[in-house]
């Protein structure tokens, strides 16, 4: 059986394996026990396609568009912006990157 897990930004393929372990109880009696475990196999290129984001895209796009609406793009307005207003505008421009990611 195969399993896919996220690990440090990439996807890893994990295989289910059966192991035999030797255990000792409190009475010092030894026994062998069979256990199921997972073993790391390796990274999967393009593995994100195996776990697509199931949320509808329209609501996420609308949210990002709402972040951009308040920005006035005229040169005169930008010249009058104070540093805090410029920082706030830059944060809103990050929505463009989010939109690009949604469509890629």
Residue frames as qw, qx, qy, qz and C-alpha x, y, z in Angstrom:
[[0.000, 0.889, 0.457, 0.000, 0.00, 0.00, 0.00],
 [0.431, 0.298, -0.003, 0.852, 1.29, 3.50, -0.85],
 [0.222, -0.849, -0.392, 0.275, 0.87, 6.71, 1.10],
 [0.394, 0.574, 0.051, 0.716, 1.71, 10.28, 0.13],
 [0.461, -0.735, -0.328, 0.375, 2.87, 12.71, 2.82],
 [0.215, 0.920, -0.066, 0.322, 3.93, 16.36, 2.80],
 [0.772, -0.438, -0.041, 0.459, 7.45, 16.91, 4.08],
 [0.362, -0.532, 0.166, 0.747, 9.36, 20.21, 4.04],
 [0.302, 0.623, -0.149, -0.706, 7.50, 21.61, 1.05],
 [0.371, 0.296, -0.752, -0.458, 7.64, 18.49, -1.11],
 [0.887, -0.104, 0.061, -0.446, 5.66, 15.30, -1.30],
 [0.065, -0.440, 0.895, -0.024, 7.14, 11.97, -0.27],
 [0.804, -0.018, -0.468, -0.368, 6.01, 8.51, -1.20],
 [0.348, -0.410, 0.751, -0.383, 5.77, 6.22, 1.82],
 [0.618, 0.055, -0.730, -0.286, 5.38, 2.47, 1.52],
 [0.762, -0.436, 0.227, -0.422, 3.59, 0.30, 4.03],
 [0.463, 0.377, -0.795, 0.110, 5.86, -2.42, 5.36],
 [0.864, -0.438, -0.145, -0.202, 5.43, -5.30, 7.79],
 [0.190, 0.609, -0.666, 0.386, 8.06, -5.66, 10.47],
 [0.825, -0.341, -0.449, 0.040, 8.70, -8.35, 13.05],
 [0.061, -0.717, 0.421, -0.552, 9.78, -7.02, 16.43],
 [0.621, -0.134, -0.713, 0.298, 11.12, -8.95, 19.39],
 [0.341, -0.667, 0.091, -0.656, 9.51, -7.80, 22.62],
 [0.413, -0.022, -0.796, 0.443, 10.18, -8.67, 26.26],
 [0.465, -0.700, -0.335, -0.427, 7.38, -8.41, 28.83],
 [0.341, -0.741, 0.367, -0.448, 7.73, -7.69, 32.56],
 [0.903, -0.291, 0.305, -0.090, 8.17, -11.38, 33.29],
 [0.148, -0.626, 0.664, 0.381, 11.16, -11.39, 30.87],
 [0.684, 0.279, 0.671, 0.063, 9.28, -13.57, 28.40],
 [0.024, -0.378, 0.479, 0.792, 10.32, -12.92, 24.80],
 [0.572, 0.512, 0.634, -0.091, 7.87, -12.89, 21.92],
 [0.215, -0.010, 0.495, 0.842, 7.79, -11.83, 18.30],
 [0.297, 0.679, 0.480, -0.468, 5.15, -9.36, 17.20],
 [0.382, 0.336, 0.539, 0.671, 4.26, -8.39, 13.64],
 [0.018, 0.711, 0.289, -0.641, 3.59, -4.65, 13.21],
 [0.483, 0.699, 0.378, 0.369, 2.57, -2.48, 10.26],
 [0.336, -0.647, 0.035, 0.683, 4.76, 0.57, 9.65],
 [0.527, 0.844, 0.099, 0.007, 5.57, 3.11, 6.94],
 [0.669, -0.274, 0.280, 0.631, 8.95, 3.47, 5.28],
 [0.198, 0.817, -0.109, -0.531, 10.04, 6.56, 3.34],
 [0.806, 0.318, 0.407, 0.290, 10.56, 5.73, -0.32],
 [0.429, -0.051, 0.234, 0.871, 11.39, 9.11, -1.84],
 [0.183, 0.494, 0.126, -0.840, 10.18, 12.48, -3.14],
 [0.487, 0.522, 0.679, 0.169, 7.62, 12.70, -5.93],
 [0.116, -0.139, 0.278, 0.943, 8.20, 15.24, -8.70],
 [0.348, -0.174, -0.429, -0.815, 4.90, 16.97, -9.50],
 [0.240, -0.246, -0.912, 0.225, 3.32, 15.23, -6.53],
 [0.181, 0.225, 0.352, -0.890, 1.19, 18.25, -5.67],
 [0.487, 0.045, -0.490, -0.722, -1.11, 17.09, -8.47],
 [0.415, -0.170, -0.893, 0.035, -1.97, 14.11, -6.27],
 [0.226, -0.547, -0.633, 0.498, -3.43, 16.43, -3.63],
 [0.095, 0.464, 0.288, 0.832, -5.16, 19.30, -5.42],
 [0.093, 0.105, 0.461, -0.876, -6.81, 22.01, -3.34],
 [0.036, 0.441, 0.878, 0.182, -10.49, 21.03, -3.35],
 [0.046, 0.628, 0.400, -0.666, -11.82, 24.48, -2.37],
 [0.466, 0.764, 0.413, 0.167, -13.68, 26.42, -5.09],
 [0.530, 0.053, 0.094, 0.841, -11.42, 28.93, -6.81],
 [0.020, 0.720, 0.365, 0.590, -14.01, 31.70, -7.34],
 [0.488, -0.849, -0.201, -0.021, -14.26, 32.73, -3.68],
 [0.694, -0.400, 0.096, 0.591, -10.47, 32.84, -3.34],
 [0.396, 0.335, 0.326, 0.790, -10.11, 34.99, -6.47],
 [0.170, -0.824, -0.347, -0.415, -12.84, 37.38, -5.29],
 [0.622, -0.720, -0.125, 0.281, -11.08, 37.79, -1.94],
 [0.602, -0.175, 0.207, 0.751, -7.83, 38.78, -3.65],
 [0.188, 0.563, 0.407, 0.694, -9.62, 41.20, -6.01],
 [0.360, -0.870, -0.313, -0.121, -11.24, 42.92, -3.02],
 [0.642, -0.535, 0.012, 0.549, -7.76, 43.53, -1.59],
 [0.448, 0.062, 0.348, 0.821, -6.72, 45.34, -4.79],
 [0.079, 0.771, 0.551, 0.311, -9.86, 47.48, -5.30],
 [0.276, -0.907, -0.197, 0.250, -8.97, 50.28, -2.84],
 [0.537, -0.339, 0.280, 0.720, -5.67, 51.07, -4.56],
 [0.384, 0.892, 0.089, -0.221, -5.69, 54.20, -6.73],
 [0.818, 0.024, 0.290, 0.496, -3.05, 53.66, -9.42],
 [0.333, 0.907, 0.079, 0.246, -2.73, 57.29, -10.60],
 [0.624, 0.257, -0.278, 0.684, 0.77, 58.82, -10.40],
 [0.137, -0.606, 0.129, -0.772, -0.54, 61.88, -8.51],
 [0.795, -0.511, -0.061, -0.322, -2.11, 59.70, -5.82],
 [0.911, -0.055, -0.221, 0.343, 1.02, 57.59, -5.43],
 [0.382, 0.465, -0.232, 0.764, 3.17, 60.73, -5.06],
 [0.367, -0.593, 0.135, -0.704, 0.95, 61.90, -2.15],
 [0.881, -0.306, -0.355, -0.067, 1.13, 58.58, -0.29],
 [0.316, -0.770, 0.503, -0.233, 2.97, 58.52, 3.03],
 [0.169, 0.413, -0.895, 0.017, 5.31, 55.59, 3.85],
 [0.406, 0.043, 0.815, -0.411, 2.62, 53.71, 5.81],
 [0.696, 0.488, 0.164, -0.500, 0.16, 53.98, 2.92],
 [0.472, 0.587, -0.612, -0.242, 2.83, 52.72, 0.53],
 [0.087, -0.258, 0.943, -0.191, 3.54, 49.71, 2.80],
 [0.577, 0.255, 0.604, -0.486, -0.17, 48.92, 2.93],
 [0.661, 0.587, -0.168, -0.436, -0.36, 49.11, -0.88],
 [0.253, 0.500, -0.824, -0.081, 2.63, 46.79, -1.23],
 [0.343, -0.034, 0.879, -0.330, 0.91, 44.24, 1.04],
 [0.672, 0.454, 0.325, -0.487, -2.14, 44.42, -1.20],
 [0.494, 0.625, -0.494, -0.349, -0.01, 43.89, -4.31],
 [0.179, -0.292, 0.937, -0.062, 0.97, 40.51, -2.90],
 [0.676, 0.317, 0.508, -0.430, -2.58, 39.49, -3.86],
 [0.591, 0.630, -0.343, -0.369, -1.40, 39.55, -7.48],
 [0.137, 0.431, -0.892, 0.017, 1.06, 36.76, -6.68],
 [0.445, 0.073, 0.799, -0.399, -1.68, 34.81, -4.92],
 [0.692, 0.520, 0.128, -0.484, -3.91, 35.19, -8.00],
 [0.432, 0.594, -0.639, -0.228, -1.08, 33.97, -10.22],
 [0.107, -0.243, 0.945, -0.190, -0.65, 30.90, -7.99],
 [0.598, 0.250, 0.565, -0.511, -4.38, 30.17, -8.12],
 [0.719, 0.591, -0.022, -0.365, -4.32, 30.02, -11.91],
 [0.264, 0.624, -0.726, -0.122, -1.02, 28.18, -12.36]]
